[in-house]
Amino acid sequence: MSSGSRHGARRLLLQALYQQQLAGNDVAELLEQFAGREEFAGIDQDYFRDVLGDVLSRMAELDAIVDEFLDRPVSQLDPVERALLWIGAAELSAQADVPANVIINEAVELAKEFGAQDSFRYINAVLDKASGSLR
C-alpha cells in the first residue's frame, strides 16, 4: 500500500474517532458508515479497520498511556487532539512496521489540518515523549 493510502486511512480514522466521542458509535456502526464513503475506496482499508478496532478496544488503556505526558486531564483534551493521541499511541504500541517518526509526523499533519491553531505542537510533544516508552 502507498503511504497516501495510509494517510487517507488515518484521516478517516480521525473523523471516525471524533464522531465516536460525540455520538458513542461502536466499531460496527463506524465501519459501516465510513465504508460507504467515496474516499474509502482509495485508502488502506485493512489498516483503517485494524487501527479503529484496536483504538476502540483500548481507549482507557490508550488514555492511560498518554496521560503521563499531558499537562491536563485526558478529559479536557479537545476531541481532535484525543483522537490523534489515540491513533498515535495505538500505532506506536501495535504497528512495529511503521517508523515512530512517520506516525508522529502523520499525527502532526492531521493536527495542522483539523486541530486548533497550535495543537500540532502539543500532539508532536506528547507523541514524541510517548514513543520513548512505547518503542
C-alpha positions as CSV (number, residue, x, y, z in Angstrom):
1,M,0.0,0.0,0.0
2,S,1.1,3.5,-0.7
3,S,1.8,6.0,2.1
4,G,-1.0,8.1,0.7
5,S,-3.5,5.3,1.3
6,R,-2.3,5.0,4.9
7,H,-2.6,8.8,5.2
8,G,-6.1,8.6,3.9
9,A,-6.8,5.8,6.4
10,R,-5.5,8.0,9.3
11,R,-7.6,10.9,8.1
12,L,-10.8,8.8,8.2
13,L,-9.7,7.3,11.5
14,L,-9.5,10.8,13.0
15,Q,-13.0,11.6,11.7
16,A,-14.4,8.2,12.9
17,L,-12.9,8.6,16.4
18,Y,-14.1,12.2,16.6
19,Q,-17.6,11.1,15.8
20,Q,-17.3,8.2,18.3
21,Q,-16.5,10.7,21.0
22,L,-19.6,12.8,20.2
23,A,-22.1,10.1,19.3
24,G,-20.8,6.9,21.0
25,N,-20.8,4.8,17.9
26,D,-19.4,1.3,18.1
27,V,-17.0,-0.3,15.7
28,A,-19.6,-1.9,13.5
29,E,-21.5,1.4,13.1
30,L,-18.4,3.3,12.3
31,L,-17.1,0.7,9.8
32,E,-20.5,0.6,8.0
33,Q,-20.7,4.4,7.8
34,F,-17.1,5.0,6.7
35,A,-17.0,2.1,4.3
36,G,-19.9,3.9,2.5
37,R,-17.8,7.0,1.8
38,E,-16.4,7.6,-1.6
39,E,-12.8,8.2,-0.3
40,F,-12.9,4.8,1.5
41,A,-12.0,3.0,-1.8
42,G,-8.7,4.8,-2.0
43,I,-7.4,4.1,1.5
44,D,-5.6,1.2,3.2
45,Q,-8.9,-0.3,4.4
46,D,-7.3,-3.1,6.4
47,Y,-5.2,-0.5,8.2
48,F,-8.3,1.6,8.9
49,R,-10.2,-1.5,10.3
50,D,-7.2,-2.7,12.4
51,V,-6.4,0.6,14.0
52,L,-10.1,1.5,14.6
53,G,-10.7,-1.8,16.3
54,D,-7.5,-1.5,18.3
55,V,-8.3,2.0,19.5
56,L,-11.9,1.3,20.4
57,S,-11.0,-1.8,22.3
58,R,-8.2,0.0,24.2
59,M,-9.5,3.6,24.8
60,A,-8.9,3.6,28.5
61,E,-5.5,2.0,28.1
62,L,-4.5,4.5,25.5
63,D,-5.7,7.3,27.7
64,A,-3.5,6.0,30.5
65,I,-0.5,5.7,28.1
66,V,-0.7,9.4,27.0
67,D,-1.9,10.7,30.4
68,E,1.5,10.7,31.9
69,F,2.8,13.0,29.1
70,L,-0.1,15.5,29.3
71,D,-0.3,18.9,31.1
72,R,-4.0,18.5,31.8
73,P,-6.5,15.7,32.4
74,V,-7.3,13.5,29.4
75,S,-11.0,14.5,29.8
76,Q,-10.0,18.1,29.0
77,L,-8.4,17.3,25.6
78,D,-10.2,18.6,22.5
79,P,-11.8,15.6,20.7
80,V,-9.5,16.1,17.7
81,E,-6.4,16.0,20.0
82,R,-7.7,13.0,21.9
83,A,-8.4,11.1,18.7
84,L,-5.0,11.9,17.3
85,L,-3.3,10.8,20.5
86,W,-5.3,7.5,20.5
87,I,-4.2,6.8,16.9
88,G,-0.6,7.7,17.6
89,A,-0.4,5.7,20.8
90,A,-2.1,2.7,19.2
91,E,0.2,2.8,16.2
92,L,3.3,3.3,18.3
93,S,2.4,0.3,20.5
94,A,1.0,-2.1,17.9
95,Q,2.3,-1.2,14.5
96,A,6.0,-2.0,14.8
97,D,6.4,-2.0,11.0
98,V,5.7,1.8,10.9
99,P,8.6,4.0,12.0
100,A,7.8,6.2,15.0
101,N,8.8,9.4,13.1
102,V,6.2,8.6,10.4
103,I,3.5,8.0,13.0
104,I,4.3,11.3,14.8
105,N,4.6,13.3,11.5
106,E,1.2,12.0,10.3
107,A,-0.5,13.0,13.5
108,V,1.1,16.4,13.3
109,E,-0.1,16.9,9.7
110,L,-3.6,15.9,10.7
111,A,-3.5,18.2,13.7
112,K,-2.5,21.1,11.4
113,E,-5.5,20.3,9.1
114,F,-8.2,19.5,11.7
115,G,-6.9,20.7,15.1
116,A,-6.9,24.1,16.9
117,Q,-4.2,26.6,15.9
118,D,-1.2,25.2,17.8
119,S,-2.5,21.8,18.7
120,F,0.1,20.2,16.3
121,R,2.9,21.3,18.6
122,Y,1.1,19.7,21.5
123,I,0.5,16.5,19.6
124,N,4.1,16.4,18.5
125,A,5.5,16.9,22.0
126,V,3.2,14.3,23.6
127,L,3.7,11.6,21.0
128,D,7.4,12.2,20.9
129,K,7.6,11.6,24.7
130,A,5.2,8.6,24.5
131,S,7.2,7.0,21.7
132,G,10.2,6.6,24.1
133,S,8.2,4.3,26.4
134,L,6.2,2.6,23.6
135,R,9.1,1.7,21.3
